[in-house]
Amino acid sequence: MLSALLPSVVAAQDWSMSQFDDGSFFSATLSPVDGPGPALVCGERSPQGLSAAVTGNTEPDITPPGAFRVYVSDRVIGPPGAHRQTRDDVLLVVGDTGFRLRGLRWNEMFSTWEVDLPAGDPAFAGIAAQERFELRSDRGSQMISAAGFDAGLRQLAGYCGAMFTAVGLPWPQQGGAPGQAGAMRRAAEADIRRGCSGPATWTEQAMLSANIDGDGAEDIVLDWSQVTCTGGLPRPFCGASMCSAEVYISALYPRTGRPEGWLALGVRLQPLSNGNDGVAMGSSLASCRQIGKPGGCEGILYWDGTGMTTLR
């Protein structure tokens, strides 16, 4: 156990798995030995329980249980540019099959692209079964050796699973597939800790349990107005009157690796005639006046089969 808590590097031919734990947060990374290819990362708070104020670790990798964060360097696929902050043009090509990295988002803090994928994503299994794979984007393509990826992936999953379990966040056996109990709640909790750069407290109204997409799996509506960060700004995702509201949809999140987000003046669930839940979000007085409503108003969002759409 002590050796698992110390920084180390495990050789895996053309890929290496490194692990780190400073007492406040742990992380593990699987990446190519040479070249700026994609890297797979997991991370959470450390079982040692030290405060980030003690270690100075204010930029930890916080990822959902049962998922890996895929980092892709801008040296390979280019900086934001015309893509702005998100892009869908990047493919992992394995043999004759292409796996699109939908919803790649730009991480300004680390100057890299990232997306969260379930640990059981078929793209990882496909890479593990081949000698090489291709990373393709509108900037061009690059062939990357897959030698040692299979062994490295098993080491990464084993370490991540053990460490997440040690801090009370069981690692899902099927890699966080859609419909897995509690997957969206765990993803929301991970984003809270990541957004707060450490510990946080929240009320019972912070995470509303819903069935938005009708698949029977729990969806979560996160209201940042009900979250208080322990260190730094207590409410970094709130303005003078409105706060961020994020919707974690079990049918969508595994493909995009992120929630759907808006600014809202209060959040509630609205039962719909089709049996699903809608999400009602309050709007500012200025916004209401722009659409001809002199008093308070709210908009209701519903799942249309591919995304969230405004009902009224």
N, C-alpha and C positions, 0 to 999 in steps of 0.2 A: 504494500500500500504506500509506503514511504517513497519507493522509487517511482510510483505513478504520479506523485506530486512534485517531482523534480523535472526541470527542463531536460529534454533528451531528444535525440534524433535516431530513428530506426530506419536503416537502409532498406530500400525496396527496388533495387536495380535502377531503372530510369526515373522512379518516383521515390520520394521520401516522406515519411510521416513524422512530424515534429509535435511535441506537446509541451505545454507551459502552464504553471500554476504559481502565482505570486502570493497566494493566501487570500486574495480578495476575489479574483476571477481566474478561471482556467480556460484554456483554448487548445485546440489541436488542429493541425493543418496537413493536408496531403497535397503535394505539389511536385511538378517535374524538377529533377535535379538541375537540368540546364534549360535555359530559355524561359520566356515569360508566358508560358501556357496557363490554363485555368488552374485555380487552387480551390480545394474543398475545405471548409472550415466549420467547426462547431465550437461553442463556448457558452459558459454560464458562470454564475457565482461559484466561488470555491467552497469545498466542504470545510476548509479551515475557518471560514467565517470572518476573516479580517475586513475591516472597513476600507473602502477605496481611499478614504482620507489618510489612512496609515501608509498604504502602498503607493499612493499617487497614480494609480491606474484609473484614469478618467476616460479612457477610450477603449473599453473592452469589447470583444466580439460577443454579442448575446444573440443566440439563435434558438429557434423553436425545437423542442424535443422531437427526435425522429426525422430531422431534416439537416441538410448541409447547406451552408451558404457558399455559392459558387462565385469566386472573384475572377474577373477577366480583365487583364491589364489593358490600359488605353494604348500601350505600345503595340498591341496586336490588332485591336479593332478600332482604335482612334478615340480621341476625346469627344465630349458631347457634340460640339458644332451644331450641325443641322438637326441632330437627334434630340437636342435640348437635354432633358433630364431622364427620359426613358426611351427604349428602343426595342424592336422586335425582329431585327434583321439577322441576328446571329444564330448560326446553326452548328450543332455538333453532328458531323457526318460520320457514321460508323458503318462501314461496308456500303450497302445500298440504301441505308436508312438514315434519314435526317431528323434530328431532334431539335426543335426550335426553342431557344431560350427566351420565352416570352416575358415581357415586363422587366428586362434588364434595367436597373436604375443606377444613376450616377451617384457615387458616394463622394461628396466633396471633401469630407474629412480625410479619406485615404486616397483620393484621386484615382479611383478605379470603378469598374462596373460590377454590379452584384445582383444576384437573384437567389432566393431560397428554393430548394427542390427537396422533395421527400427522399429519405435515404434509400428507399426502394424504387426510385425512379428508373424506368427501363433504360434510360440513357447510360447510367452507370454500369448496369449489367452488360449492355452492348459493348461499351469500351473495354470492360474486363475480359471479354471473350475474344478480343482482336489484338493484333500486333501493333496497330496504329489507328489513329482517327484524325479527322480533319476539323479544324476550327474555321468556319467560313462566315464572312460578313461582307457588307458592301465595300469594304476596304480591300478585300482579297481573301486569300486562304492560307492556312499554315498546317502542315502535317506534323503531328505530335506522336511520339512513341508511346505505346500503352504498356510497354514491358514493365512488369512489377506493379501495375495499377491494381490488379486483382488482390494481391497480397496486401498492398498498402491500404486499400479500401476496407478490407476485413480488420486490419489493425485500427484504422480510424474509427470504424463503427463500434469495435469492442471497447476502445478507450472512452469514446463519447457516451456510449450506453452505460458504462460503469460509473462515470462521473456524474451524469445527469441523475441516475438512480440514487447516488450518494447524497445529492442535495434535494431529494424528494420529488424529482420530476422523472418518472419512469419513461424509459426510451421505448416508444411503440415498436412492437415486433414487426409490423408491416410497413414501417417507414412513414407513418402519418398519412396513409391513404385516405381518400375522401370517405366520410362517414365514420371514421374512427372516433370513438367516444372521447370527448374532451380536447380534440386536436386544436380547434379554433380558440378555445379558452386558454390553452397553453401558449398558443402563438401570441395572443393578446397580452398575456402576462409577460412573455419574453420581450415584447415590444415596449411594455411599460418600463421594465428594468433597463432596456437599452436606451429608451428616450430620456430616462432620468439619470443615465450613467451610473446606476447603482440602485440601492434600496428605495422603495416607495410604499406608501399606504394608499388604500382606496376604499370607498364606501361600497355597500351592496349594490347601489345603483350605477356603479362605474361600468360593469359588464352585464348587459342585458342579454339573457338567453332567449333565442328566437329560432323559428323555423322559416327562414326567409326564402330559400330556394326550393322548398317542398320535398327535399330528399330524405327527410327524417333525421338527419344528423344535426347536431347543435351548431347554430350560427351564433356569433357574438357581435353585439354593438358596444363599442368602447367609447365612453364619454369622458374625455380628458378633464372636464370640469370637476369630476369626482375623484381625480387622482392628485395626490400630493407627493412630490419628490422629496426625499429626505435630505439630500445635499444639493447645493446650488439653488437655482430658481425653483420655488415650490411648484409653480405651474407654468412650465416653459412652453406649453402648447395652447396657451390662452392669451387673448388680447384684452382690450378694455372691457368688452362685453361678450365676445364669442370665443368658443373653444373648438378645438379639433374634435370631430366625431368620426370614428373609423368602424367600418363594417367588415367583419371576417366571415366570408361565405364559404361553406365547406365544398361547394361545387366549383368554386373559382380559385380559392387561395392556393391549392397545390400546383396550379398551372402558372400563376403570376408571382407567387411568393410574397404578396403584399395585400393589405386590406384596401377597400375602397374608402376614400377620405373626403370629408367636407368640413366647412366651418359652420357651427350651429349655435343657436341660442336656446339650449335645452334639447333633449332627445327623449323620445318615447316610442313604444311599439304600437302599431295600429293593426288590429285584426282585419283581414281582407275577405272579400266574398268567396275567393277561391280556396280558403282554408289556410293560406300562408300568412306570414306577418309582414306588414309594411313598416317602414321606418319614418316616423314623423320628426322633422327637424325644424326648430324655430328659426326665423329669419330676423335680421336687424330691422329697426324702424325705417332706416334709409332704404333698405331693399324693398320693404313693403310699399313704401310710397312710390318707388319706381314702377311697380307693377299695379299701381292704382288702389292699394289697400291702405287707408289712413291709419288703422290700428295695427295691433300685432297680427302676425300671420305665420304660417308654417307650411312647409312643403312635405309631401309624402312620397317616398321612394319605394319602388317594388321591383322584384326580380322578374325580368321578362324572358328568361331562359338563357341569356348570354351576359347580362349585366344589370346594373341598377338603373331604373328609369323613373322620371318624375311622373306621379299620378295626377297631381294638380298643384 
